[in-house]
Amino acid sequence: MYIKGADLRRMRLSAKRTTSDMARVAGVKTRKTYENWEHNVGLPSVNQFAALCDACGISPSDFMASAQRRGDNSNERLDIHSME
């Protein structure tokens, strides 16, 4: 299982954050790096992922549990609202 870009995007939009906000939280130099993650080009580190979740008000364990329930090969979207 891995973090899908669509899940990061959904989490960001749910929290009403911009890609620039998320890049700043993750400590990357440009928003392009974060945008790449949303397009499945690279992944945040564990620490960056935890910071992103925290900034969006979601625990990393809840995020991952929801992604695991969804399954790696599924086209289902991560249900961010079920974690609140």
LINMOPE-V356363 format. One record per residue. N is the residue number from 1. RES is the residue in one letter. SS is DSSP state (h for helix, s for strand, l for the rest). PHI is phi as a letter, one per 30 degrees, with the letter a starting at -180 (* if undefined). OMEGA is omega in whole degrees, -180 to 180 (999 if undefined). Layout:
BEGIN
N_RES_SS_PHI_OMEGA ; N_RES_SS_PHI_OMEGA
END
This chain:
BEGIN
1_M_l_*_176 ; 2_Y_l_b_180 ; 3_I_l_d_179 ; 4_K_l_c_179 ; 5_G_h_e_180 ; 6_A_h_d_178 ; 7_D_h_d_177 ; 8_L_h_d_-180 ; 9_R_h_d_-180 ; 10_R_h_d_179 ; 11_M_h_d_-180 ; 12_R_h_d_-178 ; 13_L_h_d_178 ; 14_S_h_d_-179 ; 15_A_l_c_180 ; 16_K_l_h_179 ; 17_R_l_c_175 ; 18_T_l_c_176 ; 19_T_h_d_176 ; 20_S_h_d_176 ; 21_D_h_e_-175 ; 22_M_h_d_177 ; 23_A_h_d_179 ; 24_R_h_d_179 ; 25_V_h_d_-178 ; 26_A_h_d_179 ; 27_G_l_i_177 ; 28_V_l_c_-172 ; 29_K_l_d_-177 ; 30_T_l_b_178 ; 31_R_h_d_-179 ; 32_K_h_e_178 ; 33_T_h_d_178 ; 34_Y_h_d_180 ; 35_E_h_d_176 ; 36_N_h_e_179 ; 37_W_h_e_179 ; 38_E_h_d_178 ; 39_H_l_c_177 ; 40_N_l_i_173 ; 41_V_l_c_-176 ; 42_G_l_i_-179 ; 43_L_l_b_173 ; 44_P_l_d_173 ; 45_S_l_d_178 ; 46_V_h_e_180 ; 47_N_h_d_178 ; 48_Q_h_d_179 ; 49_F_h_e_179 ; 50_A_h_d_179 ; 51_A_h_d_179 ; 52_L_h_d_178 ; 53_C_h_d_-180 ; 54_D_h_e_-180 ; 55_A_h_d_180 ; 56_C_l_c_177 ; 57_G_l_i_-179 ; 58_I_l_b_178 ; 59_S_l_d_179 ; 60_P_h_e_-179 ; 61_S_h_d_176 ; 62_D_h_d_177 ; 63_F_h_e_-177 ; 64_M_h_d_179 ; 65_A_h_d_179 ; 66_S_h_d_178 ; 67_A_h_d_180 ; 68_Q_h_d_177 ; 69_R_h_d_179 ; 70_R_h_d_-179 ; 71_G_l_j_-176 ; 72_D_l_d_-174 ; 73_N_l_c_-177 ; 74_S_l_d_174 ; 75_N_l_c_179 ; 76_E_l_d_177 ; 77_R_l_c_176 ; 78_L_l_d_-180 ; 79_D_l_d_-179 ; 80_I_h_d_-175 ; 81_H_h_d_179 ; 82_S_h_d_-179 ; 83_M_h_c_-176 ; 84_E_l_d_999
END
